[in-house]
């Protein structure tokens, strides 16, 4: 990755998330982190209950196996992504009204 991409990507506060296929002893998982990590981020209560903050990885993780076995996997992943974003935005005192877009549904 070009250095300018990294500089631009981390020039402001960021909430990032994704999926990692796993390697070795670490199984597949969804992850979410904030950079810089605001005070209290690791202690923020996120959903679903299977999600947790990994001290080793310094990010929230949601094991893929938990999602695979869920009765509503889409809702589980959405809850994880939404609450980890809220952790970064709320603790970082972001102007959420200016940042978030709620589409207008046409009837």
PyMOL commands that set and color helices and strands:
alter all, ss='L'
color gray80, all
select helices_A, chain A and resi 3-9+41-43+64-69+73-91+96-99
alter helices_A, ss='H'
color red, helices_A
select strands_A, chain A and resi 14-20+29-35+52-54+59-63
alter strands_A, ss='S'
color yellow, strands_A
deselect
rebuild
show_as cartoon
